[in-house]
Amino acid sequence: MAMPSARTRIIGTQLYKYNIAGFLHWGYNFYYNQFSHGYVNPFTITDGEYFAAAGDEFSVYPGIGGVALPSLRLKLFHDALQDLSALKLCESLYDRDFVLKLMEEDQMPITFKEYPRDINYLPTLREKVNAAIAAKICK
């Protein structure tokens, strides 16, 4: 909630560019306030009573019968991992330099501090990557 969707999804390109195998994220479903002094309802208290940025404490919400309801952030993270997979497939068909050029053509270099914030960047990148993959596979 506290971050734009593109900021969550860009992690796929960042993981690709810097060859990062993984990372540790502290919160999956922390439904408590700071220091776990009390339970919070994630549907009404999104920041753990001023503990974290809104929505940052949980990737899933409690559903009926114990079924987890995915957050928008979790869905965007899934998209980021799909982007990462597509970038790796494209690299296997071409080479790493080809993919990095697709990622950064007409854009600033992607770092962890600076990255394209245009809402169309990631869908456009995926179109380019998907087209490059199709060009090799559908020959």
N, C-alpha and C positions, 0 to 999 in steps of 0.2 A: 504494500500500500504506500509505503514511503518512497519507493523508487519507481522510475518509469520502467515499463515492460522491456524496452530495448536494453536497458542496463542489465537486466537479468539475462536476457538471451545472448548478449554479446560474449558471454563467457565461453561459448563454444569456439568462437574464432580465436579468443585469447589462449585457450587451452591448446588449440592447434598450433598457433604461431610459436608458442614458447615450449612446445613438446612436453606439456605438463600431464603426467599420468593420472593425477587425482589430487584431491584436497579434502581437508576435514571441515565439515560444517557443524557448528555446535547445536543447532536447533532443528529438530524434526517435529516434535509436538510437545513443547514445553508449556503446559497449560497452568503455570504458576506465576506468581509475582517474583520479584527479585528476592533471592535467598530462600525461595520456596516457603515463604511464610503463609501463603494462602493460595487457593485455587482461583483462577480467573476464567470467565466464560469467553472463549476466543471469538464468539460472534458479537459480543458487546464491548469487550475490552481487548483491543487489538495490540496494545503495547506492554502488556504485563504490568499494568499500573506504573507507567513511566520507566520501565526497565529497559526496553529496547525500541527500535524504530517500529512503527506500526506494521504488523504482519510478519515481522522478522522472527518471531518466536515459534512459528509453526508452518510446516509445509503441508500439513493435512489438518482437517477439522474433524471433530468427532461426529460421526453419523449415527443413524438409527441402527441398533443391533450391533454396535461396535465396528461398523463399516466406515473406513476412513474416506473422507471427502477431500479430493485434491484441491489445493489452493491454486490460484492463477499463477503464482510464482513457481509451483511445482510443474505445472503444465508448460510454462515458458522454459524451465530448466530442461524438461524433456525435449523441447524444440531445439535448445542449445546443443544437447547431446546428439540429436539427429543431424544438426549442422556439422558438428565435429565428425560424425561418421561419413557424411557426404564429402567433406573436405579430404579426409583420409582416402576414401575411395578414388576421388579425383586425382590425388597425388599418386596413387598406385597405377593409374592409367597414363598419367603425364609425368610430372615431377614436382618436387616441392616448390621450386621457383615459379612454375606456372601458376600454382594455387595461390601463393603469396601475392603474385601480381594481380590475380583476380580479386583478391581480398582488398588490396590497397590501391588499385587503379582509381585515379581521380578522387582519392580519399587521403586523409592524414594517416600516418603510420599508426597501427593499432598497438597500444600499450595498455597497461592497467590503469593509467591515469587519463589517457586520451584515446578516444575511439569515436567512430562516426555516431552521431546522435540523431541523424535523420531517420525518421520512422520507416522510410522505404529502403534503407541500406540493407538490412538482413534479408527481406524478401527478394530484393533485386540480386543480391549476392547468390542466394539459393537458386534463382532462375539461371544465372550464369553457370554455376557449378553443375546444376542438373543438365543444362544443355551440353556442357563439355563432356559429361559422363555419357549422355545419350549418343553424342557424336562418335565416341569410341566404341560403345557397346552395340549400337545399332548399325554398324558399318556393314 
